[in-house]
Amino acid sequence: MIEKEVTVTNRAGLHTRPASMIVRTASQFQSEFIIQKDDYEINGKSIIGVMTLAAEQGATLTLIFDGSDEQEALKAMETIFEDGFGEVK
Amino acid sequence: MPGVQILHAMTDSQTPSEPNAITKGIGVSPGIAIGPAYLYARVSFDVEAKAVDPAEIEHEKQRFEDAIRKAERDLHKIIAVTREKLGEDSATIFEAQLLMLRDQAMYPEVVAFIESKGINAGYAVQTVMSKHRQVMEASDSEYLRERSNDLLDIQDRIIRHLRRGRILSAVDEETIVIAENLTAADIILFSRRGILGCAMDFGGPTSHVSIMARALGVPALVSMHDATTRVSTGDLVIVDGIRGELIVNPDEKTLSAYRTKQKRYARLQQQDRQLVDLPSETLDGHAVALQANLELREELPLLQQNGAKGIGLFRTEMLLLMEGRALVTEEEQALEYSKVIEAVAPHTTTFRILDLGGDKLLPMGHREHNPFLGWRGIRIMLDKPELLIPQLRAILRASANGPTRILLPMVTRIGEVRQFKKVLAETMAALAEEGTPFDSDIPVGVMVEVPSVALQAGLFAEEVDFFSVGTNDLTQYVLAVDRGNDMVAEIYDELHPAVLQLIRLTCDAAHAVGIPVSLCGELATNLRAVPVLLGLGVDTLSASPVYLPAIKRVIRAMKRTEGQALADRALTSSDPEEFRVFMDRWLEEHACGVSFFLEGPAD
């Protein structure tokens, strides 16, 4: 199991479109994926879960992967977060 | 059966509709529809919990699966039509909704709920979705609170399919749908089912659903306030999308008058097709340009169909709002704008830079006590170079593809024009440095929608290339009235002499230095106003494309000199009702064939 803290960088936060991107990316991997925000934790492969994080610009999230391809999954997820989901920061 | 009780409660609690009751709203898609009402209630009434016999649990799970499949089928259709009519970008929200149907936080939870509690699927869906929604609704972010509507849409869709299987047939063909609010997706599905028209309690002329109704040719009314409480399923109703009226349980006389009216409207539409290629000019040879107000590239085919010569107002907000994100990149905007310009050339496309604030969503989740007097239009753009500069660069880059103009919204002071021009010059210099082609003489105009601009029109005319009068806001600011407020909406009068006086000042100042005046507010679609506006000196009328043929009909039936006399009369009129009656008679006498649609039912 590996975990990593990331920050939401795009201005609009995790609205529908970035949430879809996160879920679609996570679903490409076998590993289980949990996102924690403060005391709240959700299944990162669920779009409803990701949306209910209500994460805005600047929010810090902990990404937790557990499975055979956890390294690759984390790397892919970090990339889309760093990229601000292709949106304006 | 709980569903049945709900349905009864929905219809029985209403007071019986009185005959011939007329409700006023805003017509957003012209045409006349006559038929039985179908009250399409959002599933905001609760589904009751109902124990399911252990032997029936598997069956209940199957019902849930069937409802999910039907919802998937709906969404696939919606995505296909949205892509075709409005483009790929608009479909992303529905694609996300599709993803939600089998979401790990939804589907398995509902199934587990049905199994463990032995309860009906509808209640399970409602419970699971409410739990998720509550979390979102508790968010501090306005945007994310609003997004909980996506979950509500999904919940409604699933529950409706669950209910439909038992007691409700799908929206019936040949009905008029009455709803609190519909989405563009609803209109697409209903239109495929052959509904005749629709009326909504909420919504505005530029909302996504209104644009879709116009694109599909479904007569539609919005801002009806309480239509859903006045109408019961099965009531005979008339949707008059031209006058913006809903008539419930019309008497024989009204009904037969409307049937005639409907036939005449169909005939007029036929004649409109012949008008499309004829010049827009008065009997004494004065040309009046007719242009289109547009929100989306996908509306472009409507330009040629209705004889528009260019775009007088391209609202760029839709691009953002539909994307649901704070900003569309410069690259995406440049591509979008280029496609529009190429399609419209050799005619001109006028892009209004982002007009955020007021009644339009601010992506930053900013709230104000008095938004109409607050941070909006050019005020935001000058404060937010990160919004302004990418958009300017995109418009400039696109301007290499054909005639393009830039329009500034909500300008109040000449200093704003100067500050904008400074940014424009810097942006042009940067593009030139990069060797990117653009139109270095791109005309820049201002919206005349704040009285200060009309009163100082001479000053502004020296520094801009054209004026565009926005009558909706101008009227609101001149008469200090919010037309959305029922208590004072009656005071809202776009033909008030004070409003017309400001339009005249604007035209006189513009013509003194040889720049054109366009008018792009709803007033352009008020056929009574058309002769007056020509008389005041307006050079171009810009409106939603479907209204242009009727406007052209009026222009071709009048002399400009008559318009001038009518303008003088309007400027001195002290009785709006008297002037309205006078104009109706005038239109009738001039055989434009349109007065019929302004006056009450034919006698």
Interface residues (C-beta under 8 A of the other chain):
Chain A: N10 R11 A12 G13 L14 H15 T16 R17 A19 S20 V23 R24 I42 N43 K45 S46 I47 I48 G49 M51 T52 A54 E56 G86 E87 V88
Chain B: T92 I93 E95 A96 L99 M100 D103 Q104 A105 M106 H132 V135 M136 A138 S139 D140 S141 Y143 L144 R147 D150 L151 E323 G324 R325 A326 L327 T329 P363 M364 E386
